[in-house]
Amino acid sequence: MEIKLAKTAGFCFGVKRAVETVYEEIKKNTDKKVYTYGPIIHNEEVIKELAAMGVEVIRSEEELKKVTDGIVIIRSHGLPKRVYRKMEESGISYVDATCPFVKKIHTIVSRESAAGAHVVVIGNRTHPEVEGIRGWAGDRVSIIQTREEAEDFRVEEPAGRVCVVAQTTFNYKKFQELVEIIEKKGYDILVLNTICSATRKRQEEAGRIAKSVEAMIVIGDKRSSNTQKLFEICNKECLNTYYIQTLDDLDLNQLGSVETVGITAGASTPKNIIEEVQNNVGTNF
């Protein structure tokens, strides 16, 4: 069997930086409690490992109020501005592990909102990254994820100025489609493609590999937005596409009759999980 492993599979820069930040803080703060606000990344295996080392996940602003000591690490997806303010007002020590590419979007929407623009975030409204971006955009903000939402979008403000940004892991082609719909409305529009370049490369490479193989394996947490996008892209190109979190989720019998298999993985998937899948597929066939 020929195995084609994507070069872009696994931790991206922002995720690697966030995870390393947690390990560094654990070493530095042996006498303090270490928290992360939200899971540091979307990967259950990583979260379990950190929990075993004593790291506790804060899942809401109500839980944050109960923190009286220790240090809080802000997840790679970022947080709304109000959460930073609450920690500072409460004297809570924190380390910001927000992905720099996400942080850049916070700066953009904050600046454009202050200048009077209506901010449009193209992305999944329930995703923590989008929730964080929205929290830096003031009152005039809309979240758009579908064609229907783009077609229904209207600006009530007289100026009609619109600033469009994207969730860093959003599907690039879908972003272009939604922007085209909004542009036809005739607003004074500023479009900033804030999809991470690593995300775009990962998606393009996954699509190319999926076209050339008989079966495709996409590895990543079920909550990972960027992994979900990879699966959608690969599934369009290869009907035998499997979405797994770990090797345990893969039925090797399904690969028994194929000669070429592609493997890619989301930005929150650790290297050891990718290698385990690759090695087992290679060994068994």
LOPAZA-892239 format. One line per 2 residues: number of its first residue (from 0); their letters; for each residue y, x, z of N, C-alpha, C. Coordinates in nm, 2 decimals. Layout:
% LOPAZA-892239
NUM> a> Y,X,Z,Y,X,Z,Y,X,Z | ...
//
This chain:
% LOPAZA-892239
0> me> -0.12,0.08,0.00,0.00,0.00,0.00,0.13,0.09,0.00 | 0.22,0.05,-0.08,0.35,0.12,-0.08,0.45,0.04,0.01
2> ik> 0.51,0.12,0.10,0.61,0.06,0.20,0.75,0.11,0.16 | 0.84,0.02,0.14,0.98,0.06,0.11,1.06,0.02,0.24
4> la> 1.10,0.12,0.31,1.18,0.10,0.43,1.33,0.12,0.40 | 1.41,0.02,0.43,1.56,0.03,0.40,1.62,0.14,0.48
6> kt> 1.70,0.22,0.42,1.77,0.33,0.48,1.87,0.27,0.59 | 1.92,0.15,0.56,2.03,0.10,0.65,1.97,0.02,0.77
8> ag> 1.83,0.01,0.78,1.77,-0.07,0.88,1.80,-0.01,1.02 | 1.83,-0.10,1.12,1.84,-0.06,1.26,1.99,-0.06,1.30
10> fc> 2.01,0.00,1.42,2.14,0.01,1.49,2.25,0.05,1.39 | 2.36,-0.03,1.39,2.48,0.01,1.33,2.56,0.09,1.42
12> fg> 2.68,0.14,1.38,2.76,0.22,1.46,2.81,0.15,1.59 | 2.86,0.02,1.57,2.91,-0.05,1.69,2.81,-0.08,1.79
14> vk> 2.69,-0.12,1.75,2.58,-0.15,1.84,2.53,-0.02,1.91 | 2.51,0.08,1.84,2.47,0.21,1.90,2.57,0.25,2.01
16> ra> 2.70,0.24,1.97,2.80,0.28,2.07,2.80,0.20,2.19 | 2.78,0.06,2.18,2.77,-0.03,2.29,2.66,0.00,2.38
18> ve> 2.54,0.02,2.32,2.42,0.05,2.40,2.43,0.18,2.48 | 2.48,0.28,2.41,2.50,0.41,2.47,2.60,0.40,2.59
20> tv> 2.70,0.32,2.57,2.80,0.30,2.67,2.74,0.25,2.80 | 2.65,0.15,2.79,2.58,0.10,2.91,2.50,0.20,2.98
22> ye> 2.42,0.28,2.90,2.34,0.39,2.96,2.43,0.49,3.03 | 2.54,0.52,2.97,2.63,0.62,3.03,2.69,0.57,3.16
24> ei> 2.72,0.44,3.17,2.78,0.38,3.29,2.67,0.37,3.40 | 2.55,0.35,3.36,2.44,0.34,3.46,2.43,0.48,3.53
26> kk> 2.44,0.58,3.45,2.43,0.72,3.50,2.55,0.75,3.59 | 2.67,0.71,3.55,2.79,0.75,3.62,2.81,0.66,3.75
28> nt> 2.75,0.54,3.75,2.77,0.45,3.86,2.64,0.42,3.94 | 2.58,0.53,3.99,2.46,0.51,4.06,2.48,0.43,4.19
30> dk> 2.60,0.43,4.24,2.63,0.36,4.37,2.70,0.22,4.35 | 2.71,0.18,4.22,2.78,0.06,4.19,2.69,-0.03,4.10
32> kv> 2.72,-0.16,4.11,2.65,-0.26,4.03,2.71,-0.25,3.89 | 2.62,-0.25,3.78,2.67,-0.25,3.65,2.63,-0.39,3.58
34> yt> 2.74,-0.45,3.52,2.72,-0.58,3.46,2.76,-0.57,3.31 | 2.71,-0.66,3.23,2.76,-0.67,3.09,2.80,-0.81,3.08
36> yg> 2.92,-0.83,3.02,2.97,-0.97,2.99,2.90,-1.02,2.87 | 2.80,-1.11,2.88,2.72,-1.15,2.77,2.62,-1.04,2.74
38> pi> 2.51,-1.07,2.68,2.41,-0.96,2.64,2.49,-0.86,2.56 | 2.47,-0.73,2.59,2.55,-0.63,2.52,2.53,-0.63,2.37
40> ih> 2.41,-0.66,2.33,2.38,-0.68,2.18,2.28,-0.80,2.18 | 2.25,-0.85,2.06,2.15,-0.96,2.04,2.02,-0.90,2.01
42> ne> 1.95,-0.85,2.12,1.82,-0.80,2.11,1.75,-0.81,2.25 | 1.65,-0.90,2.25,1.58,-0.93,2.38,1.51,-0.81,2.44
44> ev> 1.46,-0.73,2.36,1.39,-0.61,2.41,1.48,-0.51,2.48 | 1.60,-0.49,2.42,1.70,-0.41,2.48,1.75,-0.46,2.61
46> ik> 1.77,-0.60,2.61,1.82,-0.66,2.73,1.72,-0.65,2.85 | 1.59,-0.67,2.82,1.49,-0.66,2.92,1.49,-0.52,2.98
48> el> 1.50,-0.42,2.89,1.50,-0.28,2.94,1.62,-0.25,3.03 | 1.73,-0.30,2.99,1.85,-0.28,3.08,1.84,-0.36,3.21
50> aa> 1.78,-0.48,3.20,1.76,-0.55,3.33,1.67,-0.48,3.42 | 1.57,-0.41,3.37,1.48,-0.34,3.45,1.55,-0.22,3.52
52> mg> 1.66,-0.18,3.46,1.74,-0.07,3.52,1.85,-0.12,3.61 | 1.85,-0.26,3.64,1.94,-0.32,3.73,2.07,-0.37,3.67
54> ve> 2.08,-0.37,3.54,2.20,-0.43,3.47,2.19,-0.58,3.47 | 2.30,-0.64,3.52,2.30,-0.79,3.52,2.39,-0.85,3.42
56> vi> 2.35,-0.95,3.35,2.43,-1.02,3.25,2.52,-1.13,3.31 | 2.65,-1.12,3.28,2.74,-1.23,3.32,2.75,-1.32,3.20
58> rs> 2.72,-1.45,3.22,2.72,-1.54,3.10,2.83,-1.64,3.09 | 2.92,-1.64,3.19,3.04,-1.74,3.18,3.15,-1.68,3.26
60> ee> 3.27,-1.75,3.24,3.39,-1.71,3.32,3.37,-1.75,3.47 | 3.29,-1.85,3.49,3.26,-1.90,3.63,3.18,-1.79,3.70
62> el> 3.08,-1.73,3.63,3.00,-1.62,3.69,3.09,-1.50,3.72 | 3.18,-1.47,3.63,3.27,-1.36,3.64,3.35,-1.37,3.77
64> kk> 3.39,-1.49,3.81,3.47,-1.51,3.93,3.40,-1.46,4.06 | 3.26,-1.45,4.05,3.18,-1.41,4.17,3.17,-1.26,4.18
66> vt> 3.21,-1.19,4.07,3.20,-1.04,4.08,3.31,-0.99,4.17 | 3.27,-0.91,4.27,3.37,-0.86,4.36,3.37,-0.70,4.36
68> dg> 3.27,-0.64,4.30,3.27,-0.50,4.29,3.19,-0.46,4.17 | 3.17,-0.33,4.16,3.09,-0.28,4.04,3.18,-0.27,3.92
70> iv> 3.11,-0.26,3.80,3.18,-0.24,3.68,3.13,-0.34,3.57 | 3.21,-0.39,3.49,3.17,-0.49,3.39,3.19,-0.42,3.25
72> ii> 3.09,-0.43,3.17,3.10,-0.37,3.03,3.11,-0.49,2.93 | 3.21,-0.49,2.85,3.23,-0.59,2.75,3.14,-0.57,2.63
74> rs> 3.07,-0.67,2.60,2.97,-0.66,2.49,3.03,-0.62,2.36 | 2.94,-0.58,2.27,2.98,-0.54,2.13,3.05,-0.64,2.05
76> hg> 3.02,-0.77,2.08,3.08,-0.88,2.01,3.23,-0.91,2.05 | 3.27,-0.85,2.16,3.41,-0.88,2.20,3.42,-1.01,2.28
78> lp> 3.54,-1.02,2.34,3.57,-1.14,2.43,3.71,-1.19,2.40 | 3.74,-1.32,2.43,3.87,-1.37,2.42,3.97,-1.30,2.51
80> kr> 4.10,-1.30,2.47,4.20,-1.23,2.54,4.21,-1.27,2.69 | 4.19,-1.40,2.71,4.21,-1.46,2.84,4.11,-1.39,2.94
82> vy> 3.99,-1.35,2.89,3.89,-1.29,2.98,3.94,-1.16,3.03 | 4.00,-1.08,2.94,4.05,-0.95,2.98,4.16,-0.97,3.09
84> rk> 4.24,-1.07,3.06,4.35,-1.10,3.16,4.30,-1.14,3.30 | 4.19,-1.22,3.30,4.13,-1.26,3.43,4.07,-1.14,3.50
86> me> 4.01,-1.05,3.43,3.95,-0.93,3.50,4.06,-0.84,3.55 | 4.17,-0.83,3.48,4.28,-0.75,3.52,4.35,-0.81,3.64
88> es> 4.37,-0.94,3.64,4.43,-1.01,3.75,4.35,-1.00,3.88 | 4.21,-1.00,3.86,4.12,-1.00,3.97,4.09,-0.86,4.02
90> gi> 4.14,-0.76,3.95,4.11,-0.62,3.98,3.97,-0.57,3.95 | 3.91,-0.64,3.86,3.77,-0.60,3.82,3.77,-0.48,3.72
92> sy> 3.70,-0.38,3.76,3.69,-0.26,3.67,3.60,-0.30,3.55 | 3.65,-0.26,3.43,3.57,-0.29,3.31,3.58,-0.18,3.21
94> vd> 3.48,-0.17,3.12,3.47,-0.08,3.01,3.46,-0.16,2.88 | 3.54,-0.14,2.79,3.54,-0.22,2.66,3.45,-0.15,2.56
96> at> 3.33,-0.22,2.54,3.24,-0.17,2.44,3.24,-0.25,2.31 | 3.35,-0.33,2.29,3.36,-0.41,2.17,3.36,-0.32,2.05
98> cp> 3.28,-0.36,1.95,3.27,-0.28,1.82,3.42,-0.26,1.77 | 3.45,-0.14,1.73,3.59,-0.11,1.68,3.62,-0.20,1.56
100> fv> 3.53,-0.24,1.48,3.56,-0.32,1.36,3.59,-0.46,1.41 | 3.53,-0.51,1.51,3.57,-0.64,1.57,3.70,-0.63,1.64
102> kk> 3.73,-0.52,1.71,3.86,-0.50,1.78,3.97,-0.50,1.68 | 3.95,-0.45,1.56,4.05,-0.45,1.45,4.09,-0.59,1.41
104> ih> 3.99,-0.68,1.41,4.01,-0.82,1.38,4.10,-0.88,1.49 | 4.07,-0.85,1.61,4.15,-0.90,1.72,4.30,-0.87,1.70
106> ti> 4.32,-0.74,1.66,4.46,-0.70,1.64,4.53,-0.77,1.53 | 4.45,-0.79,1.42,4.50,-0.86,1.30,4.54,-1.00,1.33
108> vs> 4.45,-1.08,1.40,4.48,-1.22,1.42,4.59,-1.24,1.53 | 4.59,-1.15,1.62,4.70,-1.15,1.72,4.84,-1.13,1.66
110> re> 4.84,-1.03,1.57,4.97,-1.00,1.50,5.01,-1.11,1.40 | 4.92,-1.17,1.33,4.95,-1.27,1.23,4.98,-1.40,1.30
112> sa> 4.92,-1.43,1.41,4.95,-1.55,1.49,5.09,-1.54,1.54 | 5.13,-1.42,1.59,5.26,-1.40,1.65,5.37,-1.42,1.54
114> ag> 5.33,-1.39,1.41,5.42,-1.40,1.30,5.43,-1.54,1.24 | 5.35,-1.63,1.30,5.36,-1.77,1.26,5.25,-1.82,1.17
116> ah> 5.15,-1.73,1.14,5.05,-1.77,1.04,4.94,-1.86,1.10 | 4.88,-1.94,1.02,4.76,-2.02,1.06,4.64,-1.93,1.03
118> vv> 4.57,-1.90,1.13,4.45,-1.81,1.11,4.33,-1.88,1.08 | 4.26,-1.84,0.98,4.12,-1.90,0.94,4.02,-1.79,0.96
120> vi> 3.92,-1.82,1.05,3.81,-1.73,1.07,3.69,-1.78,1.00 | 3.64,-1.71,0.90,3.52,-1.75,0.83,3.40,-1.69,0.90
122> gn> 3.32,-1.78,0.96,3.21,-1.74,1.03,3.14,-1.85,1.11 | 3.04,-1.82,1.19,2.97,-1.92,1.27,3.05,-1.94,1.40
124> rt> 3.10,-2.07,1.42,3.18,-2.10,1.53,3.12,-2.08,1.67 | 2.98,-2.09,1.67,2.91,-2.07,1.80,2.88,-1.93,1.83
126> hp> 2.90,-1.84,1.74,2.87,-1.70,1.76,2.97,-1.63,1.85 | 2.93,-1.55,1.95,3.02,-1.49,2.05,3.13,-1.40,1.98
128> ev> 3.10,-1.34,1.87,3.21,-1.26,1.80,3.32,-1.35,1.75 | 3.28,-1.47,1.70,3.38,-1.56,1.65,3.46,-1.63,1.76
130> eg> 3.39,-1.66,1.87,3.46,-1.71,1.99,3.56,-1.61,2.04 | 3.52,-1.48,2.04,3.61,-1.38,2.09,3.73,-1.37,2.00
132> ir> 3.71,-1.37,1.86,3.82,-1.36,1.77,3.92,-1.48,1.79 | 3.86,-1.59,1.80,3.94,-1.72,1.82,4.03,-1.70,1.94
134> gw> 3.98,-1.63,2.04,4.06,-1.62,2.17,4.17,-1.52,2.16 | 4.19,-1.46,2.04,4.31,-1.37,2.02,4.40,-1.43,1.91
136> ag> 4.37,-1.55,1.87,4.45,-1.60,1.75,4.55,-1.71,1.78 | 4.58,-1.74,1.91,4.68,-1.84,1.94,4.63,-1.98,1.91
138> dr> 4.72,-2.08,1.90,4.68,-2.22,1.89,4.65,-2.26,1.74 | 4.71,-2.19,1.65,4.69,-2.23,1.51,4.58,-2.15,1.44
140> vs> 4.46,-2.20,1.46,4.34,-2.13,1.42,4.23,-2.23,1.38 | 4.16,-2.20,1.27,4.05,-2.28,1.22,3.93,-2.20,1.20
142> ii> 3.81,-2.25,1.23,3.69,-2.18,1.20,3.62,-2.25,1.08 | 3.58,-2.18,0.98,3.52,-2.23,0.86,3.39,-2.16,0.83
144> qt> 3.28,-2.24,0.81,3.15,-2.19,0.79,3.09,-2.24,0.66 | 3.13,-2.36,0.62,3.06,-2.42,0.50,3.16,-2.46,0.39
146> re> 3.11,-2.49,0.27,3.19,-2.53,0.16,3.27,-2.66,0.20 | 3.20,-2.75,0.26,3.27,-2.88,0.30,3.39,-2.85,0.39
148> ea> 3.37,-2.76,0.49,3.48,-2.73,0.58,3.60,-2.67,0.50 | 3.56,-2.58,0.41,3.67,-2.51,0.33,3.74,-2.62,0.24
150> ed> 3.67,-2.71,0.18,3.73,-2.81,0.10,3.82,-2.91,0.18 | 3.78,-2.93,0.31,3.86,-3.02,0.39,3.97,-2.96,0.46
152> fr> 3.98,-2.82,0.46,4.08,-2.75,0.53,4.23,-2.79,0.48 | 4.31,-2.81,0.58,4.45,-2.84,0.55,4.54,-2.77,0.65
154> ve> 4.66,-2.73,0.61,4.75,-2.67,0.70,4.87,-2.77,0.73 | 4.89,-2.80,0.85,5.00,-2.90,0.88,5.13,-2.83,0.90
156> ep> 5.13,-2.70,0.93,5.26,-2.64,0.96,5.34,-2.63,0.83 | 5.47,-2.65,0.84,5.56,-2.65,0.72,5.56,-2.52,0.64
158> ag> 5.55,-2.40,0.71,5.55,-2.28,0.64,5.42,-2.26,0.55 | 5.31,-2.31,0.59,5.19,-2.31,0.52,5.13,-2.17,0.50
160> rv> 5.17,-2.07,0.58,5.12,-1.94,0.57,4.98,-1.93,0.63 | 4.88,-1.87,0.56,4.75,-1.87,0.61,4.69,-1.72,0.60
162> cv> 4.63,-1.68,0.71,4.57,-1.55,0.72,4.42,-1.57,0.74 | 4.34,-1.52,0.64,4.19,-1.54,0.64,4.12,-1.41,0.68
164> va> 4.04,-1.42,0.78,3.95,-1.30,0.82,3.81,-1.35,0.82 | 3.71,-1.26,0.84,3.57,-1.30,0.84,3.50,-1.23,0.96
166> qt> 3.40,-1.31,1.01,3.31,-1.25,1.10,3.24,-1.13,1.04 | 3.23,-1.02,1.11,3.19,-0.89,1.05,3.05,-0.89,0.99
168> tf> 2.97,-0.99,1.03,2.83,-0.99,0.98,2.81,-1.11,0.88 | 2.92,-1.17,0.84,2.90,-1.29,0.75,2.85,-1.24,0.61
170> ny> 2.78,-1.34,0.54,2.73,-1.31,0.41,2.85,-1.29,0.31 | 2.86,-1.17,0.24,2.97,-1.14,0.16,2.99,-1.24,0.05
172> kk> 2.89,-1.27,-0.02,2.90,-1.37,-0.13,2.95,-1.50,-0.09 | 2.90,-1.55,0.03,2.95,-1.68,0.08,3.09,-1.67,0.12
174> fq> 3.13,-1.56,0.17,3.27,-1.54,0.21,3.36,-1.55,0.09 | 3.32,-1.49,-0.02,3.40,-1.50,-0.15,3.41,-1.64,-0.20
176> el> 3.30,-1.71,-0.19,3.30,-1.85,-0.23,3.40,-1.94,-0.15 | 3.40,-1.92,-0.02,3.48,-2.00,0.07,3.63,-1.96,0.05
178> ve> 3.66,-1.83,0.03,3.80,-1.79,0.01,3.85,-1.85,-0.12 | 3.77,-1.85,-0.23,3.81,-1.91,-0.35,3.85,-2.06,-0.34
180> ii> 3.78,-2.13,-0.26,3.81,-2.27,-0.23,3.95,-2.29,-0.16 | 3.97,-2.20,-0.06,4.09,-2.21,0.02,4.21,-2.16,-0.07
182> ek> 4.19,-2.06,-0.15,4.30,-2.01,-0.24,4.35,-2.11,-0.33 | 4.27,-2.20,-0.38,4.31,-2.31,-0.48,4.40,-2.41,-0.42
184> kg> 4.42,-2.41,-0.28,4.51,-2.51,-0.22,4.65,-2.47,-0.23 | 4.68,-2.35,-0.28,4.82,-2.31,-0.30,4.90,-2.26,-0.19
186> yd> 4.84,-2.23,-0.08,4.91,-2.18,0.04,4.96,-2.03,0.02 | 5.05,-1.99,0.10,5.09,-1.85,0.10,4.98,-1.78,0.18
188> il> 4.89,-1.72,0.12,4.76,-1.68,0.18,4.74,-1.52,0.18 | 4.70,-1.47,0.30,4.67,-1.33,0.31,4.52,-1.33,0.34
190> vl> 4.44,-1.27,0.26,4.29,-1.26,0.28,4.26,-1.12,0.31 | 4.19,-1.10,0.43,4.15,-0.97,0.47,4.00,-0.97,0.49
192> nt> 3.93,-0.90,0.40,3.78,-0.90,0.41,3.74,-0.80,0.52 | 3.71,-0.87,0.64,3.68,-0.79,0.76,3.53,-0.78,0.78
194> ic> 3.45,-0.81,0.68,3.31,-0.79,0.69,3.28,-0.64,0.70 | 3.20,-0.60,0.79,3.18,-0.46,0.81,3.11,-0.40,0.69
196> sa> 3.15,-0.28,0.64,3.10,-0.22,0.53,2.95,-0.19,0.54 | 2.91,-0.16,0.67,2.77,-0.14,0.70,2.69,-0.27,0.68
198> tr> 2.75,-0.38,0.71,2.68,-0.51,0.69,2.66,-0.54,0.54 | 2.76,-0.51,0.47,2.75,-0.54,0.32,2.64,-0.45,0.26
200> kr> 2.64,-0.32,0.29,2.54,-0.23,0.24,2.40,-0.27,0.28 | 2.39,-0.31,0.40,2.26,-0.35,0.45,2.21,-0.47,0.38
202> qe> 2.30,-0.57,0.35,2.26,-0.69,0.28,2.23,-0.66,0.13 | 2.30,-0.57,0.07,2.28,-0.54,-0.07,2.15,-0.46,-0.08
204> ea> 2.12,-0.37,0.01,2.00,-0.29,0.00,1.88,-0.38,0.03 | 1.89,-0.47,0.12,1.78,-0.57,0.15,1.74,-0.65,0.03
206> gr> 1.85,-0.70,-0.04,1.83,-0.78,-0.16,1.76,-0.70,-0.27 | 1.80,-0.58,-0.28,1.74,-0.49,-0.39,1.59,-0.47,-0.36
208> ia> 1.56,-0.44,-0.24,1.42,-0.41,-0.20,1.34,-0.53,-0.21 | 1.39,-0.65,-0.17,1.31,-0.77,-0.17,1.28,-0.81,-0.31
210> ks> 1.36,-0.78,-0.41,1.34,-0.81,-0.55,1.22,-0.73,-0.60 | 1.19,-0.61,-0.54,1.10,-0.52,-0.60,0.96,-0.52,-0.53
212> ve> 0.94,-0.60,-0.43,0.82,-0.60,-0.35,0.75,-0.74,-0.35 | 0.62,-0.73,-0.31,0.55,-0.86,-0.31,0.56,-0.93,-0.17
214> am> 0.60,-0.85,-0.07,0.62,-0.91,0.06,0.73,-0.83,0.13 | 0.81,-0.90,0.21,0.93,-0.84,0.28,0.92,-0.88,0.43
216> iv> 0.95,-0.78,0.51,0.95,-0.80,0.66,1.09,-0.77,0.70 | 1.15,-0.87,0.77,1.28,-0.86,0.83,1.27,-0.86,0.98
218> ig> 1.31,-0.75,1.05,1.29,-0.73,1.19,1.42,-0.75,1.27 | 1.42,-0.84,1.37,1.54,-0.86,1.45,1.53,-0.98,1.54
220> dk> 1.62,-0.98,1.64,1.62,-1.09,1.73,1.65,-1.22,1.66 | 1.59,-1.33,1.71,1.62,-1.46,1.65,1.76,-1.51,1.66
222> rs> 1.83,-1.45,1.76,1.97,-1.49,1.79,2.07,-1.40,1.71 | 2.02,-1.30,1.64,2.10,-1.21,1.57,2.16,-1.27,1.44
224> sn> 2.29,-1.29,1.43,2.35,-1.34,1.31,2.32,-1.26,1.19 | 2.34,-1.13,1.20,2.33,-1.04,1.08,2.18,-1.04,1.04
226> tq> 2.08,-1.05,1.13,1.94,-1.05,1.09,1.91,-1.18,1.02 | 1.97,-1.29,1.06,1.95,-1.42,1.00,2.00,-1.41,0.85
228> kl> 2.11,-1.35,0.83,2.17,-1.34,0.70,2.07,-1.25,0.61 | 2.02,-1.15,0.67,1.92,-1.06,0.59,1.80,-1.14,0.55
230> fe> 1.75,-1.22,0.64,1.64,-1.31,0.61,1.67,-1.40,0.49 | 1.79,-1.47,0.50,1.83,-1.56,0.39,1.83,-1.49,0.26
232> ic> 1.89,-1.37,0.26,1.90,-1.29,0.13,1.77,-1.25,0.08 | 1.68,-1.20,0.17,1.55,-1.15,0.13,1.46,-1.27,0.08
234> nk> 1.47,-1.38,0.15,1.39,-1.50,0.12,1.42,-1.55,-0.02 | 1.54,-1.54,-0.06,1.58,-1.58,-0.20,1.52,-1.50,-0.30
236> ec> 1.50,-1.37,-0.27,1.44,-1.27,-0.37,1.29,-1.26,-0.36 | 1.24,-1.29,-0.24,1.09,-1.27,-0.22,1.04,-1.38,-0.14
238> ln> 0.95,-1.47,-0.20,0.90,-1.58,-0.12,0.82,-1.55,0.00 | 0.75,-1.43,-0.01,0.67,-1.38,0.11,0.76,-1.30,0.20
240> ty> 0.86,-1.36,0.26,0.95,-1.29,0.35,0.92,-1.34,0.50 | 0.90,-1.24,0.59,0.86,-1.27,0.72,0.97,-1.22,0.82
242> yi> 1.01,-1.31,0.91,1.12,-1.28,1.01,1.05,-1.26,1.14 | 1.05,-1.13,1.19,0.98,-1.10,1.32,1.08,-1.03,1.42
244> qt> 1.05,-1.05,1.55,1.12,-0.97,1.65,1.06,-0.84,1.68 | 0.92,-0.85,1.69,0.84,-0.73,1.72,0.71,-0.73,1.64
246> ld> 0.64,-0.63,1.65,0.51,-0.62,1.58,0.42,-0.74,1.62 | 0.43,-0.79,1.74,0.34,-0.90,1.79,0.36,-1.02,1.71
248> dl> 0.48,-1.04,1.65,0.50,-1.16,1.57,0.45,-1.15,1.43 | 0.40,-1.04,1.39,0.35,-1.02,1.25,0.20,-1.04,1.24
250> dl> 0.17,-1.13,1.15,0.03,-1.16,1.12,-0.01,-1.06,1.00 | -0.08,-0.95,1.03,-0.11,-0.85,0.93,-0.20,-0.91,0.82
252> nq> -0.28,-1.02,0.85,-0.37,-1.07,0.75,-0.29,-1.13,0.63 | -0.16,-1.16,0.66,-0.08,-1.22,0.55,-0.05,-1.11,0.45
254> lg> -0.06,-0.98,0.48,-0.03,-0.87,0.39,-0.15,-0.81,0.33 | -0.26,-0.87,0.35,-0.39,-0.81,0.30,-0.40,-0.80,0.15
256> sv> -0.34,-0.89,0.08,-0.36,-0.89,-0.07,-0.24,-0.83,-0.15 | -0.14,-0.78,-0.08,-0.02,-0.73,-0.15,-0.03,-0.57,-0.15
258> et> 0.04,-0.52,-0.25,0.04,-0.38,-0.27,0.17,-0.31,-0.24 | 0.28,-0.39,-0.24,0.41,-0.34,-0.20,0.48,-0.42,-0.09
260> vg> 0.53,-0.36,0.01,0.59,-0.43,0.12,0.73,-0.36,0.15 | 0.83,-0.44,0.17,0.96,-0.39,0.20,0.99,-0.42,0.35
262> it> 1.06,-0.33,0.41,1.10,-0.35,0.56,1.25,-0.33,0.57 | 1.31,-0.42,0.64,1.45,-0.40,0.68,1.47,-0.45,0.82
264> ag> 1.58,-0.43,0.88,1.60,-0.47,1.02,1.75,-0.49,1.04 | 1.78,-0.58,1.14,1.91,-0.61,1.17,1.98,-0.50,1.25
266> as> 2.11,-0.51,1.27,2.19,-0.41,1.33,2.17,-0.39,1.48 | 2.09,-0.49,1.54,2.06,-0.48,1.68,1.92,-0.44,1.71
268> tp> 1.85,-0.40,1.60,1.70,-0.37,1.62,1.68,-0.22,1.65 | 1.62,-0.19,1.76,1.60,-0.05,1.80,1.50,0.02,1.70
270> kn> 1.52,0.15,1.69,1.44,0.23,1.60,1.29,0.23,1.63 | 1.26,0.23,1.76,1.12,0.23,1.80,1.04,0.11,1.75
272> ii> 1.11,-0.01,1.75,1.04,-0.13,1.70,1.02,-0.12,1.55 | 1.12,-0.07,1.48,1.10,-0.06,1.33,0.99,0.04,1.30
274> ee> 0.98,0.15,1.37,0.88,0.25,1.35,0.74,0.19,1.38 | 0.73,0.11,1.48,0.60,0.06,1.52,0.55,-0.04,1.41
276> vq> 0.64,-0.12,1.36,0.60,-0.21,1.25,0.56,-0.13,1.13 | 0.64,-0.03,1.09,0.61,0.05,0.97,0.48,0.12,0.99
278> nn> 0.46,0.18,1.10,0.33,0.26,1.12,0.21,0.17,1.12 | 0.22,0.05,1.18,0.10,-0.03,1.19,0.07,-0.09,1.05
280> vg> 0.17,-0.13,0.97,0.15,-0.18,0.84,0.08,-0.07,0.75 | 0.14,0.05,0.77,0.08,0.16,0.69,-0.06,0.20,0.73
282> tn> -0.09,0.19,0.86,-0.22,0.23,0.91,-0.33,0.13,0.87 | -0.29,0.00,0.88,-0.39,-0.11,0.85,-0.42,-0.13,0.70
284> f> -0.33,-0.08,0.62,-0.35,-0.10,0.48,-0.34,0.04,0.40
//
